[in-house]
Amino acid sequence: MAKNKILWIKIVFAAFGALGGFLYWKFVGCASGTCPIQSVWYYSTLWGTAMGYLIGDLLLSFMLKKEKTNE
C-alpha cells in the first residue's frame, strides 16, 4: 500500500473519531460537570480523535499483514 494512502486512511479514521467524540459530548455528555473527559467538548473530541486514529492504525496493520501473506 502506498504511504500516502495509509496516511489518508489514518486521517479519515481520526476525523470520524473526532466527530464521534464531539457527538458523544453533545448528546450523552456529563450534565453535572464532574466527569473529567465528558464535561468539556474538546477533551471528548480529543479522546475520540485518539481512539479513531488507533482503530484506523489497528485495521491497517491487519490489512497490511493480510496483504503480505497473500503475496
ROFIDO-674418 format. One record per atom (N, C-alpha, C): x, y, z. Coordinates in pm, 1 decimal. Layout:
% residues N
> X/Y/Z
...
This chain:
% residues 71
> 84.5/-118.1/0.0
> 0.0/0.0/0.0
> 88.7/124.0/0.0
> 47.4/225.8/-71.9
> 126.1/347.6/-79.2
> 121.0/423.0/53.9
> 231.4/490.0/86.4
> 239.8/562.9/213.6
> 134.3/672.2/223.3
> 105.7/740.2/111.6
> 3.9/846.3/114.4
> -134.8/790.4/143.1
> -164.3/674.1/88.0
> -294.0/611.1/111.1
> -308.4/570.6/257.5
> -202.0/517.9/315.1
> -203.2/479.4/456.7
> -226.6/601.4/544.4
> -157.8/710.5/514.1
> -173.3/833.2/592.0
> -315.1/887.2/582.1
> -373.0/885.8/464.1
> -509.2/937.1/447.2
> -612.2/851.1/519.0
> -590.8/721.1/520.2
> -683.5/633.5/591.7
> -678.6/664.7/741.4
> -559.1/685.5/795.1
> -545.9/720.1/936.7
> -611.3/854.6/966.7
> -595.9/950.9/877.4
> -655.9/1082.9/896.4
> -808.8/1073.3/893.4
> -863.0/993.8/802.6
> -1008.4/978.1/793.5
> -1063.3/912.7/920.2
> -995.9/808.2/969.7
> -1040.5/744.5/1093.5
> -1031.7/841.1/1211.4
> -926.2/921.9/1215.3
> -913.4/1019.6/1323.3
> -1024.2/1124.2/1314.8
> -1059.3/1167.0/1193.8
> -1167.1/1264.9/1177.8
> -1301.7/1207.6/1221.1
> -1328.1/1082.2/1184.6
> -1453.0/1018.1/1229.5
> -1453.8/1000.7/1381.4
> -1338.1/970.6/1438.3
> -1328.5/959.4/1583.2
> -1355.0/1092.5/1651.5
> -1301.6/1201.6/1593.4
> -1326.0/1334.8/1648.5
> -1474.1/1369.1/1641.7
> -1535.3/1339.2/1530.2
> -1679.0/1363.7/1516.4
> -1757.7/1280.1/1617.2
> -1718.8/1154.9/1633.6
> -1785.0/1068.6/1730.0
> -1768.5/1118.6/1872.6
> -1648.5/1165.0/1907.0
> -1624.5/1219.4/2040.3
> -1706.1/1344.1/2066.0
> -1715.8/1430.4/1965.8
> -1794.9/1551.6/1981.9
> -1943.6/1518.7/1996.7
> -1993.3/1428.5/1913.7
> -2133.6/1390.4/1922.6
> -2164.9/1320.3/2054.2
> -2069.0/1244.7/2104.9
> -2088.4/1182.2/2235.3
> -2102.3/1289.7/2342.9
> -2017.0/1391.8/2337.9
> -2027.2/1501.6/2434.6
> -2160.4/1574.1/2420.0
> -2202.1/1596.5/2296.8
> -2323.9/1672.8/2270.2
> -2449.1/1600.7/2318.4
> -2459.2/1471.1/2292.0
> -2583.0/1400.5/2320.9
> -2580.6/1318.4/2449.8
> -2464.0/1274.3/2494.4
> -2455.4/1196.1/2617.4
> -2394.3/1281.7/2727.2
> -2269.5/1320.8/2705.8
> -2200.7/1414.6/2792.8
> -2212.0/1389.9/2941.4
> -2192.3/1498.2/3016.5
> -2195.9/1491.6/3161.8
> -2262.0/1619.8/3210.3
> -2383.1/1608.5/3258.3
> -2460.0/1726.7/3297.1
> -2405.5/1794.4/3422.2
> -2346.9/1718.0/3512.9
> -2301.0/1776.2/3638.9
> -2168.4/1850.5/3624.3
> -2090.5/1818.0/3521.7
> -1962.0/1883.6/3501.0
> -1848.9/1821.3/3580.4
> -1873.5/1710.9/3647.9
> -1769.7/1647.4/3727.6
> -1693.2/1538.9/3653.9
> -1738.2/1501.7/3537.0
> -1670.6/1398.5/3457.5
> -1551.9/1464.8/3386.1
> -1431.1/1415.4/3406.6
> -1314.8/1485.2/3351.3
> -1307.6/1486.5/3198.8
> -1353.7/1381.5/3133.6
> -1343.6/1377.1/2987.5
> -1470.5/1429.5/2921.8
> -1585.0/1395.8/2973.9
> -1710.9/1427.1/2907.0
> -1764.7/1565.7/2938.5
> -1707.5/1635.8/3035.0
> -1765.8/1763.6/3074.4
> -1730.8/1876.2/2978.1
> -1619.5/1865.4/2906.8
> -1574.7/1970.3/2814.8
> -1565.7/1910.7/2674.6
> -1616.3/1982.9/2574.9
> -1625.3/1928.5/2440.0
> -1489.0/1895.6/2380.4
> -1386.8/1974.2/2408.3
> -1258.6/1949.1/2342.6
> -1186.1/1828.7/2402.3
> -1208.0/1795.5/2528.3
> -1149.8/1672.1/2582.2
> -1214.2/1549.7/2517.8
> -1344.3/1552.3/2507.5
> -1415.5/1440.6/2447.3
> -1376.7/1425.8/2300.4
> -1364.2/1536.5/2229.9
> -1324.5/1533.2/2089.2
> -1181.7/1482.8/2074.3
> -1094.0/1525.4/2163.4
> -954.9/1480.6/2158.6
> -944.2/1330.0/2182.9
> -1016.4/1279.0/2281.2
> -1016.7/1134.7/2306.8
> -1076.3/1058.9/2188.5
> -1181.7/1112.7/2128.7
> -1239.6/1048.8/2011.1
> -1141.9/1043.7/1895.3
> -1065.8/1151.8/1877.7
> -964.3/1155.5/1772.5
> -857.9/1049.3/1796.4
> -811.6/1040.2/1918.8
> -709.3/940.2/1951.7
> -761.5/798.6/1929.1
> -883.4/772.8/1972.4
> -939.5/639.1/1955.3
> -961.2/606.5/1807.3
> -1009.3/703.5/1730.1
> -1027.2/682.2/1586.7
> -896.2/653.2/1516.5
> -792.1/727.1/1552.4
> -660.5/704.7/1492.6
> -607.9/565.9/1527.9
> -622.3/527.0/1655.0
> -572.8/396.3/1696.6
> -649.1/282.1/1631.0
> -779.1/296.7/1616.5
> -858.7/193.5/1549.4
> -819.7/185.0/1401.7
> -801.1/299.7/1337.6
> -757.2/300.3/1198.3
> -620.9/236.0/1181.7
> -529.9/263.0/1274.2
> -397.2/204.1/1269.2
> -403.5/53.4/1289.7
> -488.9/9.6/1380.3
> -506.2/-133.1/1404.9
> -561.7/-203.7/1281.2
> -663.7/-146.1/1220.3
> -721.2/-206.6/1099.7
> -620.8/-209.5/985.1
> -541.9/-102.9/971.6
> -441.2/-101.1/865.6
> -334.5/-206.8/887.6
> -295.6/-228.4/1013.0
> -194.7/-331.2/1038.0
> -248.4/-469.6/1001.5
> -376.3/-495.3/1030.0
> -435.8/-622.4/988.8
> -443.1/-634.0/837.0
> -479.2/-524.8/770.8
> -488.0/-526.4/624.5
> -350.8/-548.9/561.4
> -249.0/-482.1/614.4
> -115.1/-497.3/558.9
> -59.6/-636.4/585.3
> -89.8/-692.4/701.8
> -44.3/-828.1/731.8
> -111.0/-928.0/638.3
> -240.7/-909.3/613.5
> -313.1/-998.9/522.4
> -259.9/-983.7/380.0
> -227.2/-860.7/340.6
> -175.1/-835.7/207.7
> -39.4/-903.9/188.4
> 44.2/-901.9/292.1
> 175.5/-966.1/281.5
> 164.1/-1117.6/274.9
> 67.0/-1175.1/344.5
> 52.4/-1321.3/340.5
> -4.6/-1368.1/207.2
> -77.9/-1282.3/137.3
> -133.4/-1319.1/7.2
> -30.6/-1314.2/-104.2
> 82.3/-1249.0/-80.4
> 184.6/-1238.3/-186.0
> 262.6/-1363.4/-204.0
